[in-house]
Amino acid sequence: MTPGTPAPRVLVADDDAECRSFLQDALSELGFRVSVVSDGAALYHQATVEPPDLIISDLDMPGLSGGTAEALLRASEKTRDIPIIFVTGQAEDRQARLVEFRPGLRILRKPIKLTELAAAVAEHVPLP
């Protein structure tokens, strides 16, 4: 990253406040600008209003799930290329099994380790 260039922006979506807080703190410490939302509808809205450099989303949220929000984002030319990392707390999450085989998508299992998070993020955007 060149001096004066803003750090990449990451949009975090998770209905679990503890996980949201962990991700926000960890990503901020890594030097990213972080926005957080608590559901898939807010994720979709925020990503279309101000597309981030990366999205980290829980797969299983009430209402609009992370997987459904991802499908809607992929349908729009404005947001289709935003990289997405999914997180899940379900060891046998049905959506996670379906998503794991889609090219370019990554899933992190909760509890998330900082080293795994940093490595997954670095696959998509440079660490500041």
C-alpha positions as CSV (number, residue, x, y, z in Angstrom):
1,M,0.0,0.0,0.0
2,T,1.3,3.4,-0.9
3,P,1.4,6.3,1.6
4,G,-1.7,8.3,1.6
5,T,-3.8,5.4,0.2
6,P,-6.7,4.6,2.6
7,A,-6.6,1.1,4.1
8,P,-8.9,-1.5,2.5
9,R,-12.4,-1.5,3.9
10,V,-13.9,-4.7,5.3
11,L,-17.7,-5.1,5.8
12,V,-18.5,-7.6,8.6
13,A,-21.9,-9.1,9.0
14,D,-22.8,-11.4,11.9
15,D,-25.9,-11.6,14.1
16,D,-23.7,-12.6,17.1
17,A,-22.5,-9.5,18.9
18,E,-19.4,-11.2,20.4
19,C,-18.2,-12.5,17.0
20,R,-18.9,-9.1,15.4
21,S,-16.9,-7.4,18.1
22,F,-14.0,-9.9,17.8
23,L,-13.8,-9.5,14.0
24,Q,-14.1,-5.7,14.2
25,D,-11.3,-5.5,16.8
26,A,-9.0,-8.0,15.0
27,L,-9.4,-6.4,11.6
28,S,-8.9,-2.9,13.0
29,E,-5.7,-4.0,14.7
30,L,-4.5,-5.4,11.4
31,G,-5.0,-1.9,9.9
32,F,-8.3,-2.3,8.0
33,R,-11.2,0.2,8.0
34,V,-14.1,-1.9,9.3
35,S,-17.9,-1.5,9.1
36,V,-20.2,-3.9,10.9
37,V,-23.8,-4.9,10.4
38,S,-25.9,-7.5,12.2
39,D,-27.9,-9.2,9.4
40,G,-28.0,-10.1,5.8
41,A,-30.4,-7.4,4.7
42,A,-28.1,-4.7,6.2
43,L,-25.1,-6.5,4.6
44,Y,-26.7,-6.3,1.2
45,H,-27.8,-2.7,1.6
46,Q,-24.4,-1.5,2.9
47,A,-22.5,-3.4,0.2
48,T,-24.6,-1.9,-2.6
49,V,-24.4,1.7,-1.2
50,E,-20.7,1.6,-0.5
51,P,-19.0,-1.5,-1.9
52,P,-16.2,-2.7,0.4
53,D,-12.9,-4.3,-0.6
54,L,-13.9,-7.5,1.3
55,I,-16.9,-8.9,3.0
56,I,-16.8,-11.3,6.0
57,S,-20.2,-12.7,6.7
58,D,-21.8,-15.3,9.0
59,L,-23.6,-17.9,6.8
60,D,-26.6,-18.5,9.0
61,M,-28.3,-15.3,10.1
62,P,-32.0,-14.8,10.7
63,G,-34.0,-13.3,7.9
64,L,-31.6,-12.9,4.9
65,S,-28.8,-15.4,5.4
66,G,-25.2,-14.7,4.4
67,G,-25.5,-17.2,1.5
68,T,-28.6,-15.5,0.2
69,A,-27.0,-12.0,0.5
70,E,-24.0,-13.4,-1.4
71,A,-26.2,-14.6,-4.2
72,L,-27.9,-11.2,-4.5
73,L,-24.5,-9.4,-4.5
74,R,-23.2,-11.8,-7.3
75,A,-26.2,-10.9,-9.4
76,S,-25.2,-7.2,-9.5
77,E,-22.4,-5.9,-11.7
78,K,-21.6,-3.3,-9.1
79,T,-20.9,-6.0,-6.3
80,R,-20.3,-9.3,-8.1
81,D,-16.5,-9.2,-7.7
82,I,-16.3,-8.3,-4.0
83,P,-14.5,-11.2,-2.3
84,I,-16.4,-12.9,0.5
85,I,-15.2,-14.9,3.4
86,F,-17.9,-16.8,5.3
87,V,-17.8,-17.7,9.0
88,T,-20.0,-20.3,10.7
89,G,-20.5,-21.6,14.2
90,Q,-22.2,-24.8,13.0
91,A,-19.8,-27.7,12.6
92,E,-22.2,-29.4,10.2
93,D,-23.8,-26.3,8.7
94,R,-25.8,-27.3,5.6
95,Q,-25.1,-24.0,3.8
96,A,-21.3,-24.3,4.6
97,R,-21.2,-27.7,2.9
98,L,-22.8,-26.3,-0.2
99,V,-20.6,-23.2,-0.3
100,E,-17.3,-25.0,0.4
101,F,-17.2,-26.3,-3.1
102,R,-17.8,-23.0,-4.9
103,P,-14.6,-21.6,-6.4
104,G,-13.2,-18.5,-4.7
105,L,-15.2,-18.8,-1.4
106,R,-13.6,-19.5,1.9
107,I,-15.2,-20.6,5.2
108,L,-13.8,-20.0,8.6
109,R,-15.2,-22.1,11.5
110,K,-16.0,-20.3,14.8
111,P,-14.2,-19.8,17.1
112,I,-12.0,-18.0,14.6
113,K,-8.3,-17.8,15.3
114,L,-6.5,-14.5,14.5
115,T,-3.9,-16.3,12.4
116,E,-6.5,-18.0,10.2
117,L,-8.4,-14.7,9.8
118,A,-5.3,-12.8,8.8
119,A,-4.3,-15.5,6.3
120,A,-7.8,-15.7,4.8
121,V,-8.1,-11.9,4.5
122,A,-4.6,-11.7,2.9
123,E,-5.7,-14.1,0.1
124,H,-8.1,-11.3,-1.1
125,V,-6.7,-8.0,0.0
126,P,-3.3,-6.9,1.0
127,L,-2.7,-6.4,4.7
128,P,-2.1,-2.7,5.4
